[in-house]
Amino acid sequence: MKLILLIIYFAVLIAIGLYCHKHATDVNGFVLGGRSVGPWLTAFAYGTSYFSAVVFVGYAGQFGWKYGIAATWAGIGNAVIGSLLAWVVLGRRTRIMTQHLDSATMPQFFGERFGSRPLKIGASVIIFIFLIPYTASLYNGLSRLFGMAFNIDYSVCIVLMAVLTAIYVIAGGYMATAINDFIQGIIMLGGIATIIAAVLKSKGGFMAALDGLAKVTDETVASTPGIFASFFGPDPLNLLFVVILTSLGTWGLPQMVQKFYAIKNEESIKKGTIISTLFALVVAGGCYFLGGFGRLFSDQIDVAANGFDSIIPTMLSGLSPLLIALVVILVLSASMSTLSSLVMASSSTLTIDFLKEICFKKMEDKKQVLCMRILVVVFIAISSVLALIQYKSSVTFIAQLMGVSWGALAGSFLAPFLYSLYSKRVTKASCWVCFLFSSVLMVGNIFFRSSFPVIMQSPINCGAIAMLAGLVIVPVVSLFTPKPDGKLVDNAFACYEKTTEVAQKTALGK
């Protein structure tokens, strides 16, 4: 049954990739799907790129164990800040300005918006360096689940996931990933709801499970009775940093923001906002809610020996074979959708913003698409090798790799990108300072963690602080550095003043 479901699932993914090949013949089609992607596909592509095995296995297990049922706040934050506000604040303006500046990637946006080739190259280097460890982290959660369900060697899981993702991304580009993301998203929605119900039922139902959680005590964490079933949990401050990193981070991640470049029209943005928010509420809220009950299985889990990543697989190990098959496909869907999004962002950025800019300035459209397809293979291969190395090294927590990557990327890009959409006063210098500050801070956190202040020794907290610091750095540095070229800025913002006729249901006439 498990193998039959997997084979059907893989066959559908590959068929869609081959079907969408006709949409991926030029750069615009391969990277953005011709900027004609509707609300459902865009919203699901956004959500499935957001949530992967990193969230389901790594974050849900780790933070559910640490904060109990209060970890659900992270899921609520993901829905409200990471989805709803991201669409409202960034969606329309990103779509309008990126089309006006004819930019298909985030570095290309910075290059056109500020008329700066070095800024474009600098942004592409940061993406190349920090997307790779995040990509590698996607495999770890799968290894444990596949091992539990099929007793398959970890290396086989990596090769299987890498090859299948490469096939449909190379064949169909963004449109193939968007359609597959929609299918994968439906699996994630149904799977999360089913699994939560099954796990809680195994503990006597929701009220019995909550009562059992209220009786759990851990003197090393807190002495307060019932703390793991409380509203804010044993450590509200660190929980807040988790919410900030995982929610606000999407505003500055290239693979997330790029979804807004491709959306079809105004109506799609409105619908997409609602769909994406509800999707995040169910998937992220459900993941963290499920993880909050992890301590009920403490008699089966040895966190000290096996790490936090073993919590969720252990919770699910007692389910029926059919439900375990659903879990495997659920997490495989989440990880493959995120992997496809990451390698698309990496390959398009390296081709358009680095190779074409520095080495092959007259590279034709078809050659750019070919180069991107080759780089998809390269990036997937590199991430696979890193995943194997990581598995055999001391870095065992998925959350560590994701925290460093998200902190560096979102810390570098969130503030410059956000302010560039709204303010004419943002300067190139402020972007450079933000890029360097966040990148150096997160690299320093990897190698000199023990020298950091206690609150910043966690990559999660450090990444959240990098994002918040950027929101201050950009306006402050912009005040004390030369103003940007007036004509360049006016040209960029002219797109917002363009007159468009709309139906009276959208706006009342005079």
Residue, then its C-alpha position, 0 to 999 in steps of 0.5 A: m500500500k505504501l509503495i503503491l501510493l508513493i509510485i502513483y504520487f511520483a508518476v503524477l509529479i513527473a507527468i505534470g513536469l513534462y506537461c508544463h514543458k511548453h511553458a518553460t521555453d524562455v526565461n519569463g516562462f521558466v522562472l515566472g510562468g509568464r506572470s500569469v499564475g492564478p490565485w490558487l496556484t500562487a497561494f499554494a506555491y507560497g504556502t508549500s514553499y514556506f512549510s517543509a520537513v524543517v517545520f513539520v519534523g524539526y521546528a514542530g518537534q523542537f519547539g513543541w517540546k520546549y514550549g508545549i501547547a504554546a508553540t501553536w503561537a508560532g503557527i498563528g504568527n506564520a498565518v497572520i504575519g508570514s502570510l496575511l500581512a506579507w500578501v497585504v504589504l508586499g503583494r501588489r507593490t512587488r508585482i507592479m514594480t518588478q514588472h515595471l523594472d522587468s526583474a525576475t529575481m530579487p538581486q535583479f530588482f535591487g540592481e534595477r531599483f538602485g541602478s547598481r550592478p555591484l548591489k545586484i551581484g552582492a545580493s546574488v552571492i548572499i543568496f547562493i551561499f545561504l540558500i544551500p544550507y537551507t536546501a540541505s536541511l530539507y532532507n534530514g526530516l525525510s530520512r527519519l520518516f522513510g527509515m521508520a516507514f520503509n527501513i530504507d537507507y538515508s542515502v536512498c531517500i536523498v537520491l530519490m527526492a533529489v532525482l524526482t524534484a530535478i526531473y519536474v523542475i527541469a522539465g516544466g520550470y515554475m509552472a510545473t512547480a506551481i501545479n505540483d505545489f497545489i497538489q502537494g498542498i492539498i495532501m498537506l492540508g488533508g494529512i495534517a488534519t488526519i494525523i492530529a486527529a489520530v495522534l490525539k485519539s491515541k492519547g484519549g482525545f483532545m481533553a485527555a491529551l491536554d490534561g495529560l500535558a498539564k501533568v507533565t513537569d520538567e524542573t530543568v525548564a520550569s517548576t510551575p505546574g501545568i506549564f506545558a499546557s499554559f497559554f504562553g508556555p515556560d519561555p515566552l521571550n524565546l518563543l517570541f523570537v521563534v515567531i519573529l524568525t519564522s513569520l517575519g522572515t518570509w518577507g525577505l526570503p527570495q524564494m517566497v517574495q518571488k511568488f508575488y512576481a508571477i501572480k496574474n492580476e489584482e483579483s488573484i492577489k485578493k483571493g491569494t491572500i485569503i487562501s494563503t492565510l488559511f493554508a498557513l493557519v491549518v498547516a503551520g498551526g497544525c504542525y506546532f499544535l501537534g508538536g506541543f503534545g510531544r512530551l506525552f511520548s517522553d517514555q519513548i523519546d530520548v532527546a539527549a541521544n537522538g535529538f529533537d528531530s526524533i520527536i515527531p517520527t516517534m509520535l507517529s510511529g504507532l499509527s496504522p500503516l496507511l496513516i504512516a504512508l500518508v505521513v511520508i507522502l505529506v512530508l515528502s510533498a512539503s519538502m519537495s515543494t520547498l526544494s523545488s522553490l529553493v533550487m529555482a531561486s538559486s539557479s535563476t539568480l546565479t544565471i541572470d544576476f551573476l553569470k550573465e552579468i559578469c561572464f556572458k553579457k550577451m547570453e541569449d534567452k534559450k541559453q539562459v534557460l539551458c544554464m538554469r536547468i544545468l544549475v538546478v542539477v548542480f544545486i540539488a547535487i550540492s545540497s544532497v552531498l551536504a545533507l549526507i555530510q550533515y547527517k554524519s557530523s555533529v550538526t544534527f538539528i534541522a532548526q540550526l541550519m534553517g535558523v542560520s539561513w533564514g537569519a542571513l537571507a531575511g536579515s539582509f533583504l527584508a528591510p531593503f526590499l520592503y523600504s524600496l517598495y515604499s520609500k524614495r529615500v532608501t540609498k544603496a549604502s543602506c542596502w550594503v550595510c544591511f547586507l553585510f551586517s546580517s551576513v557577518l552576524m550569522v556567519g559569526n554565530i556559526f563559528f563564534r557562538s559562545s562569544f555572543p551574548v546569551i540571548m543571541q547564541s541561538p541561531i533562531n534568536c540571532g536571526a530574528i535580531a538580524m531582521l529587526a536590526g535591518l528595519v532600523i539600519v536602512p532608514v538610519v543609514s539612508l539619512f546620513t548617506p547621499k540621496p539616490d538619483g532622482k530620475l532613477v527613483d522617479n522612474a521606479f515609482a512611476c509605475y504606481e501612478k499609472t492610471t488604470e480603469v477598473a470596474q465600479k464594483t472595485a472603485l466608485g466613480k466621481 
